[in-house]
Amino acid sequence: MIRMKFSALAAAFAMLALGGSAALTPAAAQTRIFDELKVGVLAHDVSIFGHHKETGGDVNLELLFTSPDFLRILGAPRPHIGTDVNSDGNTSQFYAGLTWHLTLLPGVMAKSDALYVEASLGGAIHNGEADGPDNPNEKRLGSVALFRESLELGWKFTDFQTIGIYMDHISNADLATHNQGLTNLGLRMGFKF
């Protein structure tokens, strides 16, 4: 039941993101709220920072906002909200935080393209197992609210599109009894508004 509600929440998020981008008019573009929509396909629970237990793949949707002026002191990160929805009914997550962008190498193949790296910090809530008996097919994450980090190495191939290798990780940083952590890895495409 919780997993079904989580899928409905992810669908509502996707409609909000797509509807919000369609509502932008030329006048609104100067003071736009939304900056970029990212869509990805991820391998679920890869064995980078822990042991693989859960199966399936994840669909990732993330909406990045234009950085507000008050965040300039932190390097102008973009606020984001997003979700990873698991295809096998395992742990899915809804998350929010801040994303920092750094251009590594501009003009790789043309004047307007660039290699970049993005890193984010924030928090997540999930529908997986927090505590309980050990299950060989399910992670015990220790609490429903977790810390979340991500890293993306990508290529901006037009002014409005990117593609990148993306990894995200959720855990409670050993603040709870169980902290098995969950890492996903895959590819994402970005679409600037």
N, C-alpha and C positions, 0 to 999 in steps of 0.2 A: 504494500500500500504506500509506504513512504517512497519507494523507488518510483512508483507511478506518478506520485505528486512531484517528485524531482524532475521527471521527464516533462511533465506539463509546465513546470517552471522554466525549463530550458527552452521549450517551444515558445513560451510567452516572451522570453528574453530575445530570441531570434526575431520575432515579429516586431518588438520594440526597436531593435537595432535597425532592421530594414525599413520600418516605417519612419523612424527618426531621420534616416538619411534621405528618404524621399521627400520629407517635408522641408528640406533646405531649399530656399529660394536664393537668387543672386544677392538680394539685399541681406538675407540672413547669413550668407556665407562669410561676410566680414566679421561677424560676431558669433561664429558657429560654436556650438557646444560639442558636437561629435567630431572627432578627428580621423578615426580609422576603425574599420571592422576587420578582424582577423578570423579566419576559418581554417581549421586544421584537422588532420587525422593522426592519432597518436597510438603507439603501442602502449598498452596498459601494464603498469607494475613491472617495469624493466629492472633488471638486477644490477643497477649502478650503485645505489646507496643502501642496498639491503637484499633480502632474498625474495625471489619471485614466488608469489602465491596465487594471485588473482588472474583471471583470464579475460580475454576479449580485447577489443580496441576501444578507443575513445574518440568522440567527435568533440572538438574544441571550438567554442565561439567566444570571442572577446571583443568588447567595445571599448575603445580608448577615447578619452575626452581631451579637448584642448587644454593645455596646462594653464591654470589660472595664475595671475600675476603674483599672488602671495607665495607660490612655490618656487619662484626664481631663486630664492636664497638656498634652496636645495638642489639647484641645477635644472630647474624647470621640468620635473618629471610629469608625465601625463597620468592622470587618474584612470583607472580601468575597472571594469566589472567583466566577469566571464563565467563560463561553465565548462567542465569536462563531463560528458555523459557517456557511461560505459555501455557497450553493446551487449554484454552478457548479464546485465543486472547486478554487477559488482559495484564497488565504490565509485560513486559519481560525486562531483563537488561543484559548489558555487563559490566564487571568490571575488575579492576586490583588493585594490592596492594601488601602488604607484610604479610606473615604468620609466626608466631612464634610457635614452637613445644616444649612441655615439657612432658617428660616421668614421669608419676605419680607413677606407680608401675610395675617394671620389673619382669619377671618370674612368671606370675600369674598361668599358668597351665603348662608351659614348660620353658626351659631356654631362648628361643628366642622370646616369646611373651611379651606383655606389655600393660598396660592401659596408655592412653595419653590424653592430652588436647592440642588443637590448637586454636589460636586466630589470627584474621587478622584485619588489617586496610587498607583502601584504598578509592577508588572512583568508581562511577558507572555512566553510562548513560542509559537511559531507553526510551521506546517508549510509556509510559503511558501519562496520563494527567498531565500537569504542573500547569496550571491555567485554569480558565474558570468557567462556571456555575456549581453549586453543582450538582453532579450526585450520586444518592443513590447506584449505582453499580460500581463506579470507584473512585479511590483515586485521590486527587489533591495533587501532590507532590511538587509543588512550583517552581521547576526548572528541566531542563533536566539532568544537572550534579548534582550528590548527593554524600554525604559521605556514606561509606559502612563499616560495621563491621560484623564479623562472629565469631562463637564459635563452636567447635566440641569436643565432648567427645567420645573417641573411644578405640578400642582394635586392636592392631597389632597382628594378629594371626599367621602370617608367616613373614619371612623377606621381603616378597614382597607384602603382602596384608593386608589391614585394613578395618574395618567397624566402622562407628560411627554415633552418633546422632548429627545432624547438624542444626544450625540456622543462618540465615543471616538477616540483617536489613539495609534498605536504608532510608535516610532522609536528609533534608538540614540543620539540627541543628538550626531551627528557624531563618535562614538567609533570608528567603523569606516570602511573605504574607501567603502562605499556606504551611503546613508541616504535612500532615497526616501520613507520614511514611508507610513503607511496610515491614512486617516480614514474612519470610518463615521458615518452620520447617520440617525436615524429616530425611532420612537415606542416607548415602553415603558409597560407597566402594572405596578404594584407591588401585592403582596398581603401585608399584615402578618399575622404569626402571633399 
